[in-house]
Amino acid sequence: MTTVAFVPDVTTSDLYLDGIPHETFAQMRAVDGLVWHPYEGGGFWAATRHADVLTISKDSERFSSAIGHTNLWDLEADALEARRSLIDSDAPEHTRLRRVVSKAFTPKNIRAWEEVTRNIAVRCLDDFVAQGGGDWVDLVAAPVPINVILTIMGVPLEDADLLVELSNYLVEGTGETQSLAPDAFGNTTELRLLPFNSPASHALFEYGGKIREVREADPKEDLVTRLIFAEIDGERLTKSEYQNFFQLVVFAGNETTRTAMSHAAMALAANPHQWQRLLDDPSMIDSAVEELLRWASPVMHMRRTAAVDAEVAGTAIAKGDKVVMWYSSANFDEAVFADPQILDLSRDPNPHFAFGGGGSHYCLGAFLARMELKILLEEMIRRDLRLSVVGEPVRAPSNFVQGVLSVDVEITK
């Protein structure tokens, strides 16, 4: 086991109420090999350097997503099966599940949603400007991605606020405390059997089930219909697979992009000279999108479990050991990113891990998220929209998602 001069703590959720604990991660990156991090009577190997995260991400044979789940904590066998989704599976099961929806998220198919996305972004920004500013999350960052993903899924847009609320409760489930009672939303399932240990998952399951009934009777050209009727190797998704897929698409399709858009506004407000560079040279927009994604690091970690004895960065890892990839550290690795604490919208290359570390689990929604953020920036440029943050943002107490619950933003021009 690697000996370190300090006991790291990057799992306490309240640490993230002030943003990513960069100093602690820098200390961990400076340690030779991986760092052993105590956790709940045991612990895990923390991969905090870019190179180590990349190595683990691309080696799904040695580092499993299915064994013990991708949470920091272990799940009992029945909970593991009840909660298993695309991100918690290994090949060949992962390959089968990914094929169900992969075609819908190709760059070509995502480009077909550009006009819809622009119309949504225009409407939200117009409302924001008309009000003279306000809560950027409530007015822009939350409604843009949820309305886009619900349109793609074929889910009624009038339910957007409900699904954002449920997503917020799921994020809350990654922290130490929850505001919901176990029986909230009529839940009778043990929380350990529900994703995020949250009754909000039950609510999403129930909601997804109702949408399924509607689409079974009246199929459409939408993603929910595909989830219901798609056949892979002659088989359709089971009820449990459909439920977990529906929840995953709703959550991942709105929460992570919302987080990126929230941090983008905050970063541009705090770095007006960078925003001016983009206004002066809009051709930088693609590199700006990548830098804002790096800066936001929406999903901060993902766990793997060693399927065999292995070695990474000179550290011996025993079969069954947990290995956690900290994207929120790797995205600020000085060995890869010059002056990582400086926002540089022209940064290129920018091999960040905002969508995971590559390999078979690279985020399906990466092209969609990039497109949404790019269109939002284009519309902000068109309005010459300059922002200023008022007070402190309210951040989610989570070590998993770098969520922003609200942030008051003023228009400075």
Helices and strands as residue ranges (DSSP letters): G 13-18, H 22-29, E 35-39, E 42-47, H 50-57, E 63-64, H 77-83, G 86-88, H 93-101, G 102-105, H 107-111, H 114-130, E 133-135, H 136-136, I 137-141, H 143-153, G 157-159, H 160-172, G 184-186, G 191-193, G 195-197, H 199-217, H 223-229, H 239-270, H 272-280, G 282-284, H 285-296, E 301-306, E 310-312, E 315-317, E 322-326, H 327-330, G 359-361, H 366-382, E 387-395, E 404-411
